[in-house]
Amino acid sequence: MKCLWIAREIPFPADSGDRIYTAQLSQSFAHANGDLTFIGIADQHTRPAPAGAGMQWKSVGGGRYGTARSLLSTMPLVAAMHATGRYRAELSALYAQHWDAIVFDHYASGWALREFMQKKPSLRPRLAYIAHNHEEKVLRAVAAESDAGLIKRAGFWQNYLKVKSMERYMVETVDVVTAITAEDAAGFTAQSPGVKTLVLTPGYNGKVSESRRIDAAGPRHVIMVGSFRWAAKQENLRQFLRIADRAFADAGIVFDVVGDMPAALRKELEPGLKATVLHGFVDDPSPIYERARIALVPEAIGGGFKLKFLDYVFQRLPVATLADAVAGLPAQLRAQMIQSPDHAALAQAVVRGIDDVAALERMQNAAFDAARSLFRWSDRGQALLAALAQ
């Protein structure tokens, strides 16, 4: 099949969950199909894509639009930032070709779907929307649960309404909607009965620790890894630190937070911290992983599958998480995690469990063994190809 994949950006470096998902799913699809044309913006925030795997990468230059301009658009903020004149011109040339299938990656590519449909192609290709979340649900939670100032909250609500409109348009227009969890797929089906959904949980091809031992001689550290550029991620971190930092300090636990974050967020959080170390982006976090006894996923806001679960499991770290954050994980993996209903309970569960090294050792071994055969990216690419080929 002759296929076109439209994304926000060239997804390299693959240093965040959404970039990893886009990069790995598109490449596994290209491997299954034998060919794929991928287009996205390339600028100072991206790096060149690797060659091979049947991929033809088309980079859109000229950068993205700024936040101020994008806020005035009728489109969601992220969509407006990427719908540049250069990108529109590149797509117009591509749309003049015949395609067997076109994939629209992320709700931010909804503008590209609108432009394609306006052309009223005589021979319509198969169309797919790659959902990274049930965005309407996530953005509503961000707006409702944020404790930001009045003006910023108003902006969150405005963006939520724009995202809701665009996402529903995409779901109702394409032939196949992929969802990152079964819960998200059910949400799309409830809103648009009859829509064809395909659940494509992430695969894993990152670093694997074949053996690791947790014992009482090791430091009493816990770790959280992520990218803190998105408003939902920032709000999750704020809310958890308000409760957990003091609890961990009182228990003599060090909390390592690893991941890129805006300077303004670091400046806001750092002065009051007692147990928490904000490392920022780290090229090789392996030494920080090695000294941790437990990895945390305290995300109360934001749905979808958390890719960091797989990093933790395959690097043999026991996981403590909110029960609501484990969407998409198989039951046998959930059973090997410390699950708590809220931030306060999660912090106390970590304090209680950090010295039970025998239990932690059992958890990491059982989770690793269960995950080995469950998360192959090649399976995801083949499933998407089959759905588009039908």
N, C-alpha and C positions, 0 to 999 in steps of 0.2 A: 504494500500500500504506500502511496505517496502521502506523507503526513507532515503537517506543520504544527509546531508547538510554540505557543505565544505566552511569554512570561514577563514579569516585571523587569528582570535583569538577568545577566549572565550569572549563574548561581555559584560563583567561586570568588574568594575562598568559601568553601562549604563550612562556615563557622557558626551557623545558627540552625535551629530546627527546620525553618521553612526553606532555607537554601539546601540543606541536606536532602530534604524530601524531594524538592524539585530536581536537583542534580541526579540523585540516584534513581528516581522513578523514570525520568526521561531517558537516561542512559540504558536502563534495563529494558524499557520499551523499544529503544532503537536496536538493541541487541536482538530482541525477539523478532522485530519486524525487518531488520536488515538495513534500515535507512530512517533518518529523521532530520528535518530542518528545524532548528531551534533558534528563536529570535528573542533578544532581550537587550536592555540598555547596558552598556559598558562604560564605566567612568572611574573616578578615583577610588570608589568604594568596591570595585570588582577587580578580578584578575583574569587573565586569559584562560579559556577553557582547555582542558586536555584534549589531545587528538585521539581519534580512534572510535571504536564502538559504533560505527555507522552514523556518527553525528556530523551534521554540517551546521556550524555555529555562525549565526549572523548577528554581529554586534552593532547596536545603534549608538552612535556617538552623540555628542552635544550635551550630555548630562541630563539631569532631571529638573523639573520646575521646582521653585522654592516653596516653602511652607506657606508664606503670606499669600502668594498668588493662588496656590492650590486651595486654600481655605475659602476663597471667593467662588470656587467652581460649584456647579450643581452636582458634581460627582463626589464620591467619598475621597477623603484626603489622599490616601495612598494611590488611588486610581488617577486622580488629577495630577499628581506629581510625575507620573510615568507617561501620561498621554501627551507627549511632546509633539511638536510639529515634525521633527526628524523621524520619530517613531511612526507617525501617521503616514508619512511619505513612503517609508520603507514597506509598511504593510499594504499600502495601496498597490505597490508594484507586485507584491507577493499574491495579493488577492486576485490579480489578473490571471494568475496561473490556475490550472485545474488541480484540485486536491481531493484525495479519497477521504481524508479525515483531517480535522483541525481541532487541536486541543487548546483550551483556554485555561491557563494555570493561575489559580488564585482569583478571588473576586475582583482584584485590582485590574484584571484584564477584561472586565465587563465592557468597558468602552470599545475595545477592539471587536467584541462580539456584536455590539450595536452597529458599528460601522460595516461589518461584514454583512449583516442582515439587511442593511439599507441598500446594498448593492443588488439585492434580489437575484442571486445566482440561479441560472436556469437549471444547472445540475448541482444540487446541494450536496456537499460532502457530509459525512457523519461528524457530528459536533459533540465535544465532551467538555465538561467543566470539572477541573481538579480542585476540589474544596480542601482547604487546609484546616478548616474548622466549620462548625455551624456558626458563621460570622454574626448573623443577626442576634443569636443568643449570647455570644461572647461580648459583643459591643454594647448590648443592653446592660449586661452585668457590670462592665467597666463604668458606664455612665451612672448606673444606680448605686454602686457601692463605693465610688470614689469620694474621698473627703477633701478634694481640691477646692479651690475657691469658686465663687459663683460663676465667673466668666468662663473658667476652664471647664466646669461641669456643663455649662450651656453648650460649649463646643463639643463635648463628648456626646451630648444628646443629639445635636445637629448631625454629627457624623454618623451616629447610630441610624438615624432615619435614612440617610443617604445610602449607607451600606445595606440596610434592609431592602430598599427599593432595588438596588443593583443586583443583590444576591438572588432575590426572588425572580427577577427578570431572567437571569442566567439559568436558574433551575428550570424555569418553565419553557425556555427556548431550546436548550440542547437536547441531544438524544440520550446521553449518558452522564450521570452525575456521580463522581467518585467521592467517597467519604472516608475520612481517616479513622473513624470508629463506627461501630454498629449503632451507637446512640445518635451520632450525627445523621446517619442514613435514615434512621427512624424519624428524626426531626424534619428532614427534607420531605419525606413521604407524607407526613402528617399535614404539612403545609400545601403540598402539591400532589394529591393522590394520583397514582398512575405513573409518576416519574420513575425512570429506571435508574436505580442506584447500584453502585458497586463498592463494596468496602475494601479499601486497600490500606491496611495498617502498614506502618513503615517496616522495612527490612533493616538489616544491620550488616555492615561490612567494615566496621571500624576496628580499633585495637581490641585484642582478646588476651586476657591474662589466663593462661592455662592452669596456673596454680597460684594460690595466695593463702597465707595463714594469718588469722587474727588471733592475737594472744594478749594477755594482760600486761606484757612488757611494753607494748606499743603505746604511743601517745594517745591521749583522750581527745581526739579531734573528730569533728563532723564536717561534712562538706556539702555545698550546694553549687552547682555549675549551671550557667545559663547566659543568655544575652539579655541585658536589661535596657534595651533601647525602646521597647514597646511599652505603651502606657500600662497595659494589664500586668506585665512582668514587674514593672516598677512598683505598682500598687501592692502586688503580692508580697514583694520584698519589704516594703514599708510596714505592712500590717504584721508580718511575721516577726520582724525585728523588734517591734514594740513590745512583744510578749516574750520572745525567745532569748533575746540578748541577755537580759537580766537573769533569767532562769539558768542559762548556760554558765554565766559568770559565777553565780552562787554555787554551782556544782563543779566548778573548775574545768569546764569544757571549753575548748577553742572551736569557734565556728568559722570555717574558711569559706568565703563567698568568692567564686571565681567567674569572671565574665565581663565583657565590655559593658560599660555604663557611661552615661553622660556625666561630664564634670560637675554639672549642677546637682545631680542626684548624689554623687559622692560627697560633695560639699554639704549637702543637707543632712546626710545620714552619719557621716564619720565622727563628728565631734562628740556625740552621746554614746558611742559604742564602747562596751567593756569586754565582751567575749569575742566579738566579731572582727575578722580581718577582711577588708575589701581588697582583694588582690588585683582587680581589673582583669583585662585580657592577658592570658598567659600562653605563650607559644606552645609550651609542653607542660601541661599540668600534672604529669605522671608522679612527680615527687609529692605533690599535695594529695593526690589519690592514695598513694602508698601509706601515708601516715593517718588516713581517715579510718575510723571504725564503722561509721554509718554515713550514708548519703541521704540527703533530704530533698523531697519534692513537696513544698508547702504551698502549692498554688490553689488558692480558693477561687480566683477569678480566671476565666479562660478555659474553654473546653478543649476537646481534641486529644489526640495521643501525644504523650510527652516523650519525645525522643531521648531525653536524658535518662529515662528508665533503662534503656538498652545499653547506654554507655556504662551506667552503674553496674548492671547485672553482668555484662561481659568483662568488666574489670573487677568482678568479684567483690562488690561492695554491698552489704546489706542495705536495704532501702526502708526509710521511714517516710510516710506520705499521708496526705489527707485522703480519706476514703473516696471523696468525690473526684480526685485527680487521677484515678486509675482506669479511666475509660479506655476501652480498647485492649486492655491487657487480658490474656487468657487466665482462666480461674486458677490454674496450677501455679502461675507466677504471683498472682495476688495473694495466694495462701502463704507465700514465703516473704511477705512484707509486713512491717509494722504499720497498721492503718489506724488513723484517729479521726474523730469527727470535726475537730476544729484546731486552730493554732495552739491554744492553751494546752489542750490534751496531747497534741503532737509533741510540744516541747517537753512536757512531763514524761511522755513515753520514752523519749530519747534519754532523758536524765535517768530514768529507771533502768533502761536497757543497756546503756553503754558499757557497763562493767560485766554483763553476762556474756562473756566472750564465747562460751561454748554454744549458746543459742545463736549468736551472730555468725559463728562459723558454720553451723548447720544451715542457716538461712541462705548464706551466700552460695554454698555448694549446691543446695537443692534448686535455687533459682537459676544458676548457671546451667545445670544439667537439663532443666526444663526448657530453657530458651534456645539451646543449640540448634534444634531442627525447625524452629517456629518462624524464623525471621530472615528468609532468603529474599533478596531484592529481585532475583530472576523470576520468582513466582509472581510478583506484582506486575512486572512488565508483560509477562505472558497473559495474565488475566485481563489487563487493559486492552491488549491487542485483540484478544478473543471477543471482548465486549464491543469493540469498534468494528470488527469484521463481520459480526452477525447481520 
